[in-house]
Amino acid sequence: MKAAAGKLGVLTVGLGAVSTTFMAGVESVRRGHSRPIGSLTQMATIRLGKRTEGRAPLIKDFVPLAELDDLVFGAWDPIPDDALTAARKAGVLDERDLAPVADFLAAIKPMPAAFETKYVARIQGTNLKTGTTKRDLAEQIRKDIRDFISRNDLDRAVVVWCASTEIFITPGPQHATIEQFERAMERNDDAIAPSMLYAWAAIMEGVPFANGAPNLCVDTLALIDLAQQKGVPVSGKDFKTGQTWLKTVLAPALKARMLGLAGWYSTNILGNRDGEVLDDPASFKTKEESKLSVLHTILQPEVYPDLYKDFAHVVRINYYPPRGDNKEGWDNIDIFGWMNYPMQIKINFLCRDSILAAPLVLDLALLSDFASRAGMKGIQEWLSFYYKSPMAAAGLQPEHDLFIQQTKLKNTMRHLMGEEQITHLGLEYYT
Ligand SMILES: NC(=O)c1ccc[n+]([C@@H]2O[C@H](COP(=O)([O-])OP(=O)(O)OC[C@H]3O[C@@H](n4cnc5c(N)ncnc54)[C@H](O)[C@@H]3O)[C@@H](O)[C@H]2O)c1
């Protein structure tokens, strides 16, 4: 495996609440002001071998990951604000946390974006690339990546989509093969959204790509095929943070005990820019599809019709400016048990969206880079742990259960590092 030597560029598409919270946090850790809370790659251990061996190193001491000191940040955004201004506008971090890293953030200025309001209705931008075709724009993104690498003397780079959720697009013939995709870029076909241009550009440059939003982006046959051909790891979609993260913990618990589900009503209020974008029905539809998919896959109503046939599942997001980034999510879960007796579970999660998402961006950047050095390519299903709508090979159901995803994540690390996978069989006591 190629060593994690030299510097790693982390380019985010979008320099909004999530990206700036991520960058400010990494710099704050580097300057000794905070701990990387929420990041598995920085804080979690991994058990190796039999329990009797007592080996449980930190993941970062076991897997050769880039050091935080070796990360160099860049971004694209249609809004020209530098990362400090963007972080202040996002209102996630307090001034007392921004001030000690203000110089660092002010130096991160977004490159012009490939952007069209048609795909994200609520954003108006002035920091834009121009070109006659979408292919032109994508070639400019490729050049940005190359220039960023050479300007900063980087060894390699990764790209993470932390930009707004685009409108819902269904995969069509334009996304079926690389040739059709490239022709569609050349004739400015509407089915090619800006997010796809970044994904294409990154893959063409041999740079891993992770998609933190629910839009189609890299999740098309054409781009997955391209990633395979070019030997590039890709992953997505949609960071699994607040409500859906808890859903993928609770639903497996109900199923593990064979308790029935009559309905699950989820509603949210949030007031950040993401909430404003999701207030547009076309962007919300993309998010809704992503949030709705998890329960059916976990509960398997076709296998357990007595428990899960026809349960109601509703997800609402309400834009409510006073809340800013501090989302409030309510879940009302109607379950039933022995002799059909009904019960209810209520969850009220007062979370902070970007505080939950920032460590996921860090882990995805580091693990995508690790995957690339380990020779992995195409869809990285072992990174499903981080996503609401994990990408899966054609014809396969994605895995949504957080704990199966965690086992897969850790077993993949063990496998890549030549350690035995852990099955929890505990055979040592029987032999
Ligand atoms: N925070 C979470 O918990 C969470 C969880 C899952 C997914 N997400 C997704 O992450 C994304 C970012 O969230 P956020 O809160 O930072 O939003 P944000 O609105 O604060 O930032 C998004 C930024 O992306 C920019 N942008 C839009 N289109 C672009 C393009 N084509 N090229 C470059 N930049 C572009 C916008 O101008 C904006 O500055 C959203 O899609 C959101 O749905 C967030």
The ligand as a MOL file (V3000), in Angstrom:
LIG
                    3D

  0  0  0     0  0            999 V3000
M  V30 BEGIN CTAB
M  V30 COUNTS 44 48 0 0 0
M  V30 BEGIN ATOM
M  V30 1 N -25.4350 19.1300 8.1650 0
M  V30 2 C -25.9210 17.9380 8.0880 0
M  V30 3 O -26.1840 17.3010 9.0920 0
M  V30 4 C -26.1400 17.3160 6.7470 0
M  V30 5 C -26.5170 15.9740 6.6940 0
M  V30 6 C -26.7190 15.3830 5.4490 0
M  V30 7 C -26.5150 16.1040 4.3080 0
M  V30 8 N -26.1730 17.4160 4.3700 0 CHG=1
M  V30 9 C -26.0160 18.1320 3.1220 0
M  V30 10 O -24.7800 18.7790 3.0760 0
M  V30 11 C -24.9100 19.8760 2.1910 0
M  V30 12 C -24.2840 21.1020 2.8340 0
M  V30 13 O -25.0290 21.5200 3.9570 0
M  V30 14 P -24.7690 22.9580 4.5980 0
M  V30 15 O -25.5730 23.0300 5.8260 0
M  V30 16 O -23.3100 23.2320 4.6360 0 CHG=-1
M  V30 17 O -25.4400 23.9190 3.4870 0
M  V30 18 P -25.0570 25.4410 3.1620 0
M  V30 19 O -26.2240 25.9740 2.4060 0
M  V30 20 O -24.6000 26.1670 4.3840 0
M  V30 21 O -23.7940 25.3070 2.2010 0
M  V30 22 C -23.8950 24.8060 0.9080 0
M  V30 23 C -23.0350 25.6620 0.0010 0
M  V30 24 O -23.0010 25.0220 -1.2650 0
M  V30 25 C -22.9230 26.0480 -2.2370 0
M  V30 26 N -23.2490 25.4820 -3.5270 0
M  V30 27 C -24.4540 25.1870 -4.0470 0
M  V30 28 N -24.3220 24.6790 -5.3040 0
M  V30 29 C -22.9890 24.6470 -5.5560 0
M  V30 30 C -22.2290 24.2410 -6.6860 0
M  V30 31 N -22.8070 23.7710 -7.7910 0
M  V30 32 N -20.8760 24.3500 -6.6170 0
M  V30 33 C -20.2780 24.8220 -5.5020 0
M  V30 34 N -20.9580 25.2250 -4.4020 0
M  V30 35 C -22.2940 25.1360 -4.4380 0
M  V30 36 C -23.8750 27.1000 -1.7090 0
M  V30 37 O -23.6280 28.3680 -2.2760 0
M  V30 38 C -23.5940 27.0640 -0.2140 0
M  V30 39 O -22.6410 28.0140 0.1810 0
M  V30 40 C -26.3990 20.0340 1.8820 0
M  V30 41 O -26.6940 19.4530 0.6380 0
M  V30 42 C -27.0420 19.2320 2.9650 0
M  V30 43 O -28.3090 18.7200 2.5780 0
M  V30 44 C -25.9570 18.0430 5.5810 0
M  V30 END ATOM
M  V30 BEGIN BOND
M  V30 1 1 1 2
M  V30 2 2 2 3
M  V30 3 1 2 4
M  V30 4 1 4 5
M  V30 5 2 4 44
M  V30 6 2 5 6
M  V30 7 1 6 7
M  V30 8 2 7 8
M  V30 9 1 8 9
M  V30 10 1 8 44
M  V30 11 1 9 10
M  V30 12 1 9 42
M  V30 13 1 10 11
M  V30 14 1 11 12
M  V30 15 1 11 40
M  V30 16 1 12 13
M  V30 17 1 13 14
M  V30 18 2 14 15
M  V30 19 1 14 16
M  V30 20 1 14 17
M  V30 21 1 17 18
M  V30 22 2 18 19
M  V30 23 1 18 20
M  V30 24 1 18 21
M  V30 25 1 21 22
M  V30 26 1 22 23
M  V30 27 1 23 24
M  V30 28 1 23 38
M  V30 29 1 24 25
M  V30 30 1 25 26
M  V30 31 1 25 36
M  V30 32 1 26 27
M  V30 33 1 26 35
M  V30 34 2 27 28
M  V30 35 1 28 29
M  V30 36 1 29 30
M  V30 37 2 29 35
M  V30 38 1 30 31
M  V30 39 2 30 32
M  V30 40 1 32 33
M  V30 41 2 33 34
M  V30 42 1 34 35
M  V30 43 1 36 37
M  V30 44 1 36 38
M  V30 45 1 38 39
M  V30 46 1 40 41
M  V30 47 1 40 42
M  V30 48 1 42 43
M  V30 END BOND
M  V30 END CTAB
M  END
